[in-house]
Amino acid sequence: RNIFKLKKSNAEKSKKMEKEEKFFRETFMYDKEINVINTATAECSVPSKRRVDLPVTAGEQLDVIDVTEGNAVICRNSEGRYGYVLVEHLNFR
């Protein structure tokens, strides 16, 4: 019984991840392949000011997807959401 619940939740999670990736690609006009170039930990909690910013909580693990020209990087959280995070809020150790 539990196996079926697990498969269903994985399918739902996968569908949500696909939806988030599609939204990210449309919003950021991102046509490159999504590769994790680094991982980082959020040093402090930061709410998002804009829709393109990724809200983070202290201690959260993030995948760094791309570097921008400013002082922000494009990150993905464990829920599959993408957005800009300022480098000063991240610890790369």
C-alpha positions, -999 to +999 in steps of 0.1 A: +000+000+000+027+025+009+045+019-024+015+032-043+013+063-021+050+069-027+048+066-064+018+090-065+036+116-044+067+113-066+045+118-097+029+148-082+063+162-071+077+156-106+047+174-122+051+203-099+089+205-107+080+205-145+055+233-139+081+254-120+108+248-147+083+259-174+074+290-155+112+297-149+120+293-186+092+316-197+098+343-170+136+344-173+136+337-211+161+309-202+168+286-231+200+270-219+202+236-204+197+237-166+229+225-149+238+228-113+271+246-112+274+248-075+255+244-042+251+269-015+235+274+019+213+304+027+229+324+055+198+342+065+161+343+057+151+366+029+116+371+016+111+378-021+105+414-031+097+405-067+082+375-084+117+366-099+134+366-065+136+333-047+125+335-010+150+316+012+152+305+048+184+304+069+201+270+064+183+261+032+203+242+006+201+257-029+214+246-063+231+274-082+220+272-118+236+303-134+256+334-126+242+368-136+261+400-144+251+417-111+256+404-076+228+378-078+228+342-090+199+320-102+191+293-077+167+264-074+154+253-040+143+218-029+108+224-040+119+231-076+113+269-075+138+291-093+148+327-087+174+353-081+193+352-048+219+378-038+254+363-034+258+381+000+230+359+014+248+326+004+275+305+019+294+284-007+313+262+018 
